[in-house]
Amino acid sequence: MKSCKAIYSISTAVLCVVLAVTVTSAVWAQARTTPVEVKNQISITGNPGVSQYGTWNVGLTGTPNVNVGGTLAATQSGTWNVGITGNPLVGQFGAWNVGITGNPGVTQSGPWNVGISNTPNVAVTNTPTVNISSTNNTVKAPTQWNKIRLWTTDQVIANTGTIQSANLTTAGYKEIRACIGSNSSGASLYVYVWGKSGAGSGSWVPLGKGNFAIPPANFISLGANFAPESGTCVFSFPVVSDEMLISMSNNTGGSVTVYSTSWVYLVN
């Protein structure tokens, strides 16, 4: 009987110890998970470490307005594709200002094509000097000439009488070549060549004299070795004035006819 009481007492003591441990552990666990109300301000010094716990959801809907102060630096990430295909036409919008000041130096790159079509008009404001090579020149000036009849009708010259042609404009020519016909071949039928001493109202000056006689009285160019036909006076004379003329005088003792087919040939 005594032994049974002793066993009961021991069992009761062990149960009490187990309960005490269990209750203490439960109370300690409740103390760790139960929120604690803090009524006073907690001062934190230094930079405490804060780390995210779980997933964050900032809860933004729509498109919020973001105000950025200052200048943000943006850099390209990867390759950009602006989505333009082909060759788009680009037109200027508004005035362009390329921002060039002063006089920049410009040099030619490659050959230039000024794009002149047809035949443009070229105006020369001064008098350029043109040199023509005497050996390589391929441009030839055409011969300038003029054939002039001395009289439009036959002219009858009485004995001791005279006739003369109209004034011959010889400026620009080098030589007079004359062919005068008459019904006389006498040495007393004279031909004169005259030149003007000055422009405008200058005086007429006799330059040379010939006749209708058989050579050597006729003055043929360069003294050619042939005689003119009877009743014909053929000669050449250098141009020495801008105006010249031909006259004739008759001292044959009778009247003489000078034909209208007589002419002069001016050449340069």
C-alpha positions as semicolon CSV with decimal commas, in nm:
position;residue;x (nm);y (nm);z (nm)
1;M;0,000;0,000;0,000
2;K;0,288;0,227;0,082
3;S;0,458;0,138;-0,234
4;C;0,150;0,238;-0,440
5;K;0,139;0,583;-0,279
6;A;0,505;0,636;-0,353
7;I;0,459;0,551;-0,723
8;Y;0,158;0,783;-0,750
9;S;0,355;1,066;-0,591
10;I;0,641;1,021;-0,841
11;S;0,401;1,009;-1,140
12;T;0,230;1,324;-1,026
13;A;0,562;1,505;-0,998
14;V;0,669;1,406;-1,350
15;L;0,336;1,521;-1,497
16;C;0,372;1,856;-1,331
17;V;0,719;1,902;-1,480
18;V;0,596;1,815;-1,829
19;L;0,307;2,058;-1,804
20;A;0,536;2,330;-1,680
21;V;0,770;2,289;-1,979
22;T;0,484;2,278;-2,224
23;V;0,316;2,589;-2,087
24;T;0,643;2,781;-2,083
25;S;0,719;2,694;-2,448
26;A;0,374;2,801;-2,561
27;V;0,399;3,129;-2,378
28;W;0,744;3,194;-2,528
29;A;0,621;3,118;-2,879
30;Q;0,322;3,352;-2,831
31;A;0,554;3,627;-2,719
32;R;0,753;3,607;-3,048
33;T;0,452;3,633;-3,283
34;T;0,225;3,872;-3,098
35;P;0,238;4,237;-3,225
36;V;0,370;4,488;-2,978
37;E;0,222;4,837;-2,974
38;V;0,492;5,104;-2,961
39;K;0,361;5,434;-2,832
40;N;0,684;5,628;-2,814
41;Q;0,905;5,747;-3,116
42;I;1,193;5,517;-3,200
43;S;1,514;5,690;-3,304
44;I;1,720;5,509;-3,569
45;T;2,079;5,615;-3,628
46;G;2,305;5,519;-3,912
47;N;2,185;5,356;-4,237
48;P;1,978;5,049;-4,156
49;G;1,969;4,779;-4,420
50;V;1,626;4,728;-4,579
51;S;1,548;4,438;-4,805
52;Q;1,232;4,345;-4,994
53;Y;1,016;4,081;-4,835
54;G;0,795;3,898;-5,085
55;T;0,657;4,043;-5,410
56;W;0,587;4,418;-5,437
57;N;0,290;4,558;-5,629
58;V;0,298;4,937;-5,657
59;G;-0,061;4,938;-5,786
60;L;-0,026;5,187;-6,082
61;T;-0,318;5,204;-6,327
62;G;-0,339;5,403;-6,653
63;T;-0,048;5,624;-6,762
64;P;0,086;5,830;-6,472
65;N;0,252;6,168;-6,524
66;V;0,613;6,165;-6,414
67;N;0,791;6,496;-6,350
68;V;1,164;6,471;-6,405
69;G;1,385;6,744;-6,276
70;G;1,713;6,825;-6,449
71;T;1,847;6,658;-6,765
72;L;1,834;6,283;-6,805
73;A;2,118;6,110;-6,988
74;A;1,984;5,858;-7,244
75;T;2,199;5,605;-7,427
76;Q;2,103;5,365;-7,703
77;S;2,059;5,007;-7,600
78;G;2,112;4,766;-7,888
79;T;2,036;4,838;-8,254
80;W;1,764;5,090;-8,343
81;N;1,526;5,029;-8,631
82;V;1,320;5,333;-8,722
83;G;1,103;5,127;-8,955
84;I;1,167;5,322;-9,282
85;T;1,183;5,122;-9,606
86;G;1,267;5,244;-9,956
87;N;1,376;5,603;-10,023
88;P;1,140;5,840;-9,842
89;L;1,092;6,198;-9,964
90;V;1,198;6,453;-9,707
91;G;1,074;6,811;-9,737
92;Q;1,194;7,114;-9,548
93;F;0,964;7,233;-9,274
94;G;1,009;7,598;-9,189
95;A;1,336;7,789;-9,225
96;W;1,665;7,603;-9,189
97;N;1,952;7,753;-9,001
98;V;2,272;7,560;-9,055
99;G;2,453;7,773;-8,801
100;I;2,750;7,874;-9,022
101;T;2,921;8,198;-8,932
102;G;3,202;8,374;-9,111
103;N;3,336;8,256;-9,447
104;P;3,393;7,880;-9,440
105;G;3,649;7,730;-9,677
106;V;3,491;7,518;-9,950
107;T;3,684;7,284;-10,179
108;Q;3,563;7,092;-10,483
109;S;3,501;6,721;-10,438
110;G;3,506;6,533;-10,768
111;P;3,424;6,677;-11,110
112;W;3,163;6,953;-11,132
113;N;2,884;6,965;-11,387
114;V;2,738;7,313;-11,420
115;G;2,439;7,183;-11,615
116;I;2,431;7,429;-11,907
117;S;2,196;7,322;-12,184
118;N;2,150;7,470;-12,530
119;T;2,360;7,776;-12,621
120;P;2,372;8,041;-12,345
121;N;2,427;8,410;-12,419
122;V;2,769;8,533;-12,309
123;A;2,823;8,905;-12,245
124;V;3,180;9,042;-12,255
125;T;3,205;9,367;-12,059
126;N;3,558;9,458;-12,162
127;T;3,777;9,423;-12,471
128;P;3,969;9,094;-12,446
129;T;4,298;9,043;-12,626
130;V;4,285;8,756;-12,875
131;N;4,610;8,615;-13,008
132;I;4,606;8,420;-13,334
133;S;4,892;8,182;-13,392
134;S;5,063;8,233;-13,727
135;T;5,146;7,861;-13,749
136;N;4,852;7,684;-13,584
137;N;4,569;7,911;-13,697
138;T;4,302;7,722;-13,889
139;V;4,066;8,019;-13,924
140;K;4,104;8,198;-14,255
141;A;3,959;8,542;-14,318
142;P;3,756;8,547;-14,640
143;T;3,876;8,777;-14,917
144;Q;3,694;9,108;-14,911
145;W;3,620;9,243;-15,256
146;N;3,399;9,488;-15,437
147;K;3,351;9,538;-15,810
148;I;3,241;9,889;-15,912
149;R;3,146;10,022;-16,255
150;L;3,311;10,360;-16,306
151;W;3,037;10,498;-16,536
152;T;2,686;10,373;-16,605
153;T;2,686;10,504;-16,967
154;D;2,953;10,563;-17,230
155;Q;3,140;10,887;-17,168
156;V;3,245;11,113;-17,458
157;I;3,547;11,327;-17,378
158;A;3,602;11,625;-17,604
159;N;3,954;11,728;-17,694
160;T;4,120;11,879;-17,382
161;G;3,820;11,765;-17,179
162;T;3,820;11,554;-16,860
163;I;3,590;11,312;-16,675
164;Q;3,608;11,151;-16,333
165;S;3,445;10,864;-16,150
166;A;3,243;10,884;-15,833
167;N;3,434;10,868;-15,506
168;L;3,548;10,514;-15,428
169;T;3,525;10,405;-15,061
170;T;3,850;10,211;-15,028
171;A;3,873;10,178;-14,647
172;G;3,944;9,814;-14,557
173;Y;4,090;9,727;-14,899
174;K;4,454;9,696;-15,004
175;E;4,452;9,735;-15,377
176;I;4,266;9,886;-15,674
177;R;4,262;9,684;-15,996
178;A;4,128;9,885;-16,289
179;C;4,020;9,792;-16,641
180;I;3,918;10,089;-16,861
181;G;3,808;10,059;-17,223
182;S;3,814;10,328;-17,495
183;N;3,800;10,370;-17,873
184;S;4,148;10,524;-17,860
185;S;4,490;10,376;-17,790
186;G;4,687;10,700;-17,797
187;A;4,946;10,805;-17,553
188;S;4,762;11,135;-17,512
189;L;4,458;10,973;-17,346
190;Y;4,554;10,986;-16,977
191;V;4,433;10,806;-16,665
192;Y;4,488;10,953;-16,315
193;V;4,453;10,798;-15,969
194;W;4,364;11,033;-15,684
195;G;4,362;10,998;-15,306
196;K;4,216;11,211;-15,029
197;S;4,468;11,371;-14,797
198;G;4,241;11,347;-14,492
199;A;3,905;11,221;-14,369
200;G;3,590;11,417;-14,445
201;S;3,674;11,738;-14,628
202;G;4,040;11,657;-14,702
203;S;4,203;11,770;-15,026
204;W;4,231;11,546;-15,334
205;V;4,588;11,468;-15,432
206;P;4,703;11,308;-15,764
207;L;4,888;10,983;-15,688
208;G;4,974;10,842;-16,031
209;K;4,932;10,888;-16,410
210;G;4,913;10,645;-16,702
211;N;4,789;10,629;-17,065
212;F;4,643;10,407;-17,334
213;A;4,956;10,372;-17,544
214;I;5,103;10,030;-17,624
215;P;5,374;9,935;-17,369
216;P;5,581;10,051;-17,206
217;A;5,343;10,344;-17,136
218;N;5,078;10,129;-16,952
219;F;5,165;10,045;-16,590
220;I;5,072;9,677;-16,550
221;S;5,120;9,519;-16,204
222;L;5,474;9,392;-16,147
223;G;5,572;9,482;-16,506
224;A;5,413;9,172;-16,658
225;N;5,558;9,082;-17,001
226;F;5,243;9,118;-17,204
227;A;5,072;9,414;-17,366
228;P;4,707;9,509;-17,310
229;E;4,463;9,495;-17,593
230;S;4,431;9,800;-17,810
231;G;4,197;10,052;-17,647
232;T;4,232;9,894;-17,303
233;C;4,416;10,028;-17,000
234;V;4,471;9,769;-16,727
235;F;4,661;9,849;-16,408
236;S;4,669;9,803;-16,029
237;F;4,737;10,058;-15,760
238;P;4,781;10,031;-15,381
239;V;4,512;10,175;-15,159
240;V;4,664;10,468;-14,971
241;S;4,351;10,649;-14,853
242;D;4,002;10,571;-14,728
243;E;3,863;10,746;-15,037
244;M;4,007;10,743;-15,390
245;L;3,886;10,812;-15,748
246;I;3,990;10,779;-16,113
247;S;3,984;11,060;-16,371
248;M;4,075;11,085;-16,741
249;S;4,186;11,367;-16,973
250;N;4,191;11,379;-17,355
251;N;4,469;11,550;-17,552
252;T;4,444;11,338;-17,867
253;G;4,321;11,622;-18,090
254;G;3,969;11,484;-18,123
255;S;3,686;11,346;-17,913
256;V;3,724;11,007;-17,742
257;T;3,463;10,765;-17,607
258;V;3,523;10,581;-17,277
259;Y;3,305;10,273;-17,243
260;S;3,056;10,208;-16,963
261;T;3,199;9,857;-16,924
262;S;3,502;10,005;-16,747
263;W;3,537;9,898;-16,385
264;V;3,757;9,883;-16,076
265;Y;3,799;9,580;-15,852
266;L;3,878;9,645;-15,484
267;V;4,047;9,361;-15,294
268;N;4,210;9,310;-14,959
